Amino acid sequence: MMKISQKLKSQLWWLIISVDYDYSRITIAEHDLTDEVLTLWLEDKQDFKNSIDECLQVDIRVRDMARIIKAEGLNSYEGTKLHPTKNFAYKARIEINTPVQWYKDDASLLEQQWTREAVLKALLTQLVEAGAASDYTY
């Protein structure tokens, strides 16, 4: 679960309302990755901004991004392994690299884009589910 500040929750809800709850209209205008934070700048596809300063800036911890990569299986593939001592083959997920290293070193530009979109989807899903859950607490 990602940590979302109250200010960011309010800004994200404002963005969701401004796109009439059509989440497909929310796009990543720009991104940046440091050792600790993935920064995404979000905007409405139907209301492009003139500068990045006008977009909503969202900072996501790299460890949260890594958890999403692993959960989605983006840094691995389904393959066959040979048991080291018993000489039989079995199906398993084969990890290409650790999640962040895979993103930086092995992922294609398209796979990096899919990863950022998966992070955005996870963020919005968490926000909406947490909002729905808080509406029904007694």
LINJO-V372706 format. One record per run of one state. SS is the DSSP state (h for helix, s for strand, l for the rest). FROM is the first residue (numbers start at 0). TO is the last residue. If there is no record, write none. Layout:
BEGIN
ss={SS,SS}
from={FROM,FROM}
to={TO,TO}
END
This chain:
BEGIN
ss={l,h,l,h,s,l,s,l,s,l,h,l,s,h,l,s,l,s,l,h,l,h,l}
from={0,5,18,22,25,33,36,44,46,47,51,54,55,61,72,75,82,88,95,98,106,108,135}
to={4,17,21,24,32,35,43,45,46,50,53,54,60,71,74,81,87,94,97,105,107,134,137}
END
